Amino acid sequence: MTDWYYHAPGQGRVGPLSADEMRQRYRDRTIVLDTLAWHEGLREWQPLERLIEELGLTGVQPDMSKPPPPPPPPRPAAGTASHAARASVTVAPPPSKRSGCLIALLVIGVIGVVMVSVLAAIALPAYQDYVKRAKALQARQGGGDGVFDAGRLDRTEALARELVTEAMRESYAASGNQCPDEYAFEKVMVREQRLQGGDDGWFTLDPAQPATGACTYRVQFHGLGAQVKGHAVQYDVTPDGDDVRITCRNLDMPAGAIPSRCGA
């Protein structure tokens, strides 16, 4: 029988556990798809989402009435649709089974390494770069509005559409058909920095009251001219098999300043 371990924030390594016990903790939301897990034979700790088949989690549904485990490392304040993405933590696997005092000393040493590694992982370069870019965008938002250009608006709207599509594919089914939130968006934005926006402009996404779609977001554009400042469109987002269908409709954008893929 394979002995499984997982990493709990503030608690460290938990285990050994059987595969049945791991599945039960997944049902109880003690562990989630972001939780790091390991068993002897793996080269490094892996998030559960990479071990779904090996653990037999296909078809296992978490009990959404129970609270999730403590959140990952602190997130920055929301300004560009933000809670920071999960840091990818590299944790030394637990030692092989041995006997005597030597194993006790090794376990104590490994636990110390684990805690140091977790704290160090918070400062991952990718996360630092994301925070710098987010602050730069916020600073620019407080400055000039830019000059309106329909092509720049369409390019920025295409980035917003791509971000919603990627986040929907990654988290909707995995979270029990829960609509992606700001944290889900930022996990994608940390990995795909171009989706944070740039010189063409940038955008913010806020959950709105559902209309016809499974998930609904209010989308605003920034740095693209006074015509679009303070105005918004709405995305109604629906899973469509392996695809994601986004219907964009105008809320209060003025005529002549509406993204070409959104209704008038």
N, C-alpha and C positions, 0 to 999 in steps of 0.2 A: 504494500500500500504506500502511495506517495504522501509524504508529509508536506503540507503547504504552510506558508507563512505570509502575512501581509503587514504593511506598515501603517500604523495609526498615528495621526498628528498628536503630539504631546505624550504619547504612550510608547512609541517605538515599535519594535518588531513584536508581532503577536503570532503564536503558534508553538508547536506544530498542530495543524488541524487536518482533518480528512477532507476530501473533495465534497462530501455531503455537508460537512459543517460549513465549508466555504459557501456552498450554494444557499444554505439557510441564512447565513449572515448577509448574503446578497439580497435575499428576499426581504429581510428585516431592515435593509438599507444601512446596516452597520458598515458595509463596504459598498462602493459604487464603481463605475467603470473607470474612474480616475485613480482608484486605489492601487498602490504598488504591491505586487505579489511576487513570490519566488518559491521554487522547490529545487531540490538537489538535481543538478543536470542542466539548469538554466545558467547561462553565463552572467546574467545580471537581472536585477529586478525589472519587472515589466508591469505596465498598467493592465488592469483586468480586461480592458477592451481588446488587448492582443491575445488574451488567453481564453476567450469565450468558448471556443470549440474544445480545447483541452480540458477545461473545467466543466463542460457540459452545461453552460449557461444559456444556450440557445433555447428560447421558449420560456425561460424562467423570468417571471415578471416581478419587479420590486413592489412591495406594499407601499403605495404612495401616501397612505395615511400616516405612516411613521416618519419621524424626522430624519433628515440625512445626517451623515457624519459631519464633524466640524469642518469648516471650509478650508481650502488651501491657503498659502501665504497671503498677507494683507494685499488688498487691491487698491489702486489709486482712485481718487474721487472721480465720479462720472463727469465727463466733459465732452468726450467724443465717443459716446456709447460705451462706457467703460466700467469694468471690473477686471482686474488683470488676469491673464491666462494662467492656467496651472503650470507651475515650474516643473520641468522634467528632472526628477531627482535620481541620482545614481547612488545606490546604497549597497554596501558590501553584503553579499549573501551570508547567512548564518553558517557556522562551521559544521563540518561533517560530524556524525556521532562518534564521540570518543569517551573514555572513562577517566575517573580520577580528578585530581585537583587541576590538571592542565586544562581540561575542558572548561572549568569554572573561570579560570583566568582568561582564556580566549573569549568566552562569552562576554565578560565584562569589558574587554578591550574592543570587541566588535560593536557593542552597544554605544561606547564612547565615540567610535568612528562614525556610526550611523547618525548620532545627534549632530556632530560637527558637519557632516555632509549635508544634512537637511538644512541647517542654518546657512551654510555656504551657498546652497542651491538657489536661495531667494535672490541672489545677486547675479543671476544668469545674464550674460551679455545680451541675449535676445530681449529679455524683459527690460533691461536698462535702456536699450535702444528704443523700445516701444514707448516707455515713459518719456524719454527725451522728445520723441516725435509728437506725442500727445500734447506736451507742454508747449511745443513750438506752434502747433496748430491753434491751441487756445490763445496764445499770445497774438497770433495773426488775426484771430477772430475779433479781438479787441481793437484791431487796427482798421485799415481801410477795407471797404467792401469789395474792392476790385471793380473791374469793368465787365458788364454783362456780355457774354458771348454764347450763342446757342450751342455751338460745338463743344465748348468746355462744360456746359451744363449737362449735355448728353453723355459725355465721357464720365463725369462724376456720378451721374445717375446709374450708369452701367456698373460702376464699382459697387455702389450700394446694392444693386440687384445681385451681383455676384457674391457679395458677402452674405446676404440673406440666404441665397441658395446653398452655399457651402455649409453655413451653420445649421440649416435645416437638415441637410443630408447627414451631418455628423451627430446631431443631438436629438432630433425629434423622436425617432423610434427608440433610440437608446435610453431616453428618459421617460419612456412610457407615454409617448404622444404628448409631451409637454412642449409648448412653443419655446423656441430658443430665446434666452434672455440676454442681458447685456454681457454677462460673463461668457456665454457661449459665443457671442460675436467677437469678444476680445481674444478668445483662444485662437480663432481663425486670424484675427488681425495681427497678433504677435508673430504667427507663422508666415503670413502673407502680408508683408509690410506695405505693398502697393495698395492694398485695400483700405489703408488708413487715409487715403487721399493724398494730395500733394499740391503742386503749383497750379493745377487746373481747378482746384477747389476741394472741399471736403463736405462731409454730411454727418448728421446725427440721426439715430434711430430710437424711437420711443414707442413702447407698446401702446396700442389704442384699443378702443372698444371693438370687439369682433363684429364684422359685418357679414359678408358671405363667405369669407375664407376661414380656414382653420386657425390661422394666426394673422394678426393685423398690426401694422406698424405705421406710425406717423413719421415721415421722412422730411427733414429740412436740409437745405443746402447753404453753404457758407463760403465767403470769399468770392462770390460769383456776381456781385453787383447788387445795387440797392433794389432792383426790381424783384429779386427773389428773397431778400432778407426778411425774416419773420413770417414767411409763407411756407406752405407745405403741400405735399402729396401724400397719398395713403397707399400702402401695399397690403393687398389681401393675398395671403400665401397659403397654398393648398398642396399637400403631397399628391403626386399623380404617378403612382407606380414607383419606378426608380427615378422619376424626374420630379421637379418642383415647379409648380405653376404659380407665377406672380402676376396678379392683375393690379396695375397702377392706375389710380384715378386721382384727378385733381381735387384738392380741397379749396384752396383760396389763392393759388398762383395767378397772377394777372395774365391776361391774353398777351401772347407773344413771348412769354417767359415760362412756358410749360415744357417739360421734357417731352421729346417727340414720341416716346413710348408710353406716355400717360394720357389719359383722356382729357378732353377739353373741359 
